[in-house]
Amino acid sequence: MTSSPTRPRRRTRRRGPVTPYAFLVAPLAFLVVFTYIPVANMFWYSVTSWDGLSPSKEFVGLDNYVEIFTRPELFGVLKVSIYYIGASVVQIVLALYFATILSFNTRLRNLFKGVIFFPYLINGVAIGMIFLFFFQPGGTLDSALGAVGLGGLQQQWLGNPDVVNYSLAGTSIWRYLGLNFVLFLGAIQSIPAHLYEAAELDGAGRWAQFRYIIMPGIRPVVGLSFILAISGSLSVFEIPFIMTGGANESETFVIQTVNMAFKYYKFGLASAMAVVLLVIILLVTWLQRRVAPDEKVTLS
């Protein structure tokens, strides 16, 4: 009786605890080089009087921060953000409404999804140019108002200081509506379908389903959208810079910061303004999380 030859055992390589960290080296390196180091440099520049050109940087301590809070024209432009905060609330409400409607069986819902999300895909410069023609005297908006008999409402939409910020905020609603719409739609579609079926068997209508199923299920996403909306409203730059350049009382805090750095060559003061804006955004986010914390909702 012959014994069968023994097969060589395969050596199995055990993945050590080093493997996951090896995959994190590259992204962490990019994060440190392109985020944390520039932020640290910004803090350093904020306590100097550097002009952006001189090889030497004179340390001035907190003088730049004192100048920000003692010059009303520097800190006062934050009031423009109120228009964009109001527009963000309108934008979130509209996005939630459309996401709720299109989450149910609606005719041509895929077409409407594309139509709502499409503006977010357009470049900000292109949007600024489009709405420049839309708001110009005798442009698209004036022509539409005249066609429906509302010609008396025609005015300088970007030239009137009382109206310009409403026009710019409306442009922001049109552009960023699709982003919140997609976030809400994805959150709504992640809710188990049997909850809707059970609600319909119990006689619950659409409003009851929205109130007791959809809103509790997407509350964390709504909270995230409000945080992004407030931080974005405080740091608006692209649309007002392209459309008005900050003229007619439409200058935002970020536009003023950019002008301070690249127009007046006061990089130290501009860095201090950026630090102040960062602190304000972090403070507002912290307050929002404290006032309206996310509740853990279990849907089963």
PyMOL commands that set and color helices and strands:
alter all, ss='L'
color gray80, all
select helices_A, chain A and resi 18-45+63-70+72-103+109-121+124-135+140-147+151-153+164-189+193-201+206-234+238-243+253-262+267-291
alter helices_A, ss='H'
color red, helices_A
deselect
rebuild
show_as cartoon
